[in-house]
Amino acid sequence: MTTRTRLRPREERASPLQQAVTTALEDMKAVNVKVLDVRGLTDIADIMVIASGNSDRHVRSIAERVVERAKAVGFRPLGTEGERDGEWVLVDLQDVVVHVMLPRVREFYGLERLWDSGETASATATAAVAGVANRRRHTHR
């Protein structure tokens, strides 16, 4: 009788950039943070992070903190969009794209439904969002 051994996938770890992003979101009290692993779904990024803010000022502040934290760990954003209105701010960090939105805008566009393949990013990233664990430009339509 032959016994087959299933190889378990290596536990994925959040990158320093992803950790910086999730820490910034936690620091700024972002609401309903979702980290999506979009590898295999698109070439624009590996990770997409979607979060909400309570007001346009809160949305802008969250996005600014994400940029500050990313720069602090050595990653310069390719760009940001939407800061003026503050309803939806996109921060393009190459491998990680961050969407910060007002709840009504988030519900209207439904990015989670578009990008969630049923699997969220690694357990480490999810834990970081919960506070336990301390490439291209994408434009919205």
N, C-alpha and C positions, 0 to 999 in steps of 0.2 A: 504494500500500500504506500502510495506517495502522498506526502503531506505538502501542501502548498502554503507558503507563507505570504500573506498580503503585506506589501510594503506600505507603511503609513507615510503620507506626505509630511515633509518637514514642516514643523510649526512655523508659520509665517510670523515675522515680527514687523511691527510698524517702523517705517523709516524715520530718521531724525526729523525730516520735513513733516511727515504725517503726525508725529508726536508733537511738534511745535504747533501745528494747526489745531489739533484737538485740545492742547493745553490753552491756547489763545481763546478758543470757543468756550471752554470751561471757565476761564478767568472772567470773561465778559458776560457770563450767564446766558449764553445762547440757548434757545429753546428748541426742543425736538431735533437734536442733531442726529443725522444719519450718515454713516460712512459706507459708501458703495465701492466694491471692487469691480471696475469696468474693463479690466483686461480681458481681451477676447471679444468685447462688444464694440470697442472703438480704439482708434490709434491716438486720439487726442490726449488721453491721460490714462494712468493706471488706477487712480483713486479719485472718486468724486465725493465731495463732502457737501451735504445740504443741511442748512441750519436756518432757524428763524430768529428774528428780533422782534421786540414788542412795539417799536416805533421806528420811523425812518431814521431818527438820530441814533437809536440803538443799533440798527442795521449797519449804518456807516461806521459807528464806533467798533463794532465787532470786526468788520472788514479791515479797518485800520490796524487793529491789534493783530490780526492774522498776518498782515504784511510786516509789521514790526517784528513779530516772533520769527517769521521765515527769514528775514534779513539777519536776525541775531544768530541764527544757526547756519548762515552762509548761503541762503537761497534768495536770489532777487526775483521778484515776480516779473513775468513777461508783460503783464499789464493788468489793469483793473478797469472795470466798466460799471457804470451806474451809480457812482458816488454822489452825483449832483442830486438826483431824485431820491435816492435812498430806499426805494421800494424793493430793488433787487440789485445787489452788488455782486459781481463776479470777480474773483481773484484767480488769475491764471499763474500757477506755480510750476508749470511744465508737467510733471508727473502727477501732481495733485491739483485739481480744479475745485475751488470753493465757491459755492453759491450761498449767499446770505439774503434772505427774503422776508418780507412781511408775510404773516400767515395767509392772508387772503390771496396774495400773489402766488405763493407756494401752492396753495390749493388749486388755483386756476390753471397753472401750467403743469402741475403733476409730474415733476421730474422723476420722482421715485418710481412712478408707474412706467415711465419711459426707460429708465436705466437699471432698475433693480432686477437682476437675473435670478432672484431668489436667494442669493448668497450675499451676505454683507462682508465687509472686509474682515481681516483676521480678528480673532478673539482679542488679541492684544490691542488692536485699534479700538474695538468696542469698549474694552476696559478703560482705555485712556480717556475716551469720551465720558465715561461714567465717573472718572476721577480716581479710578483704582490704580492704574499704571500711569506712574509719573514718567500732449506735448504741444501740445500745440494749442493755439488759441481757439477757444470755443465761444462762439457768440450765440446769444439767444435770439429767437425769432420774435 
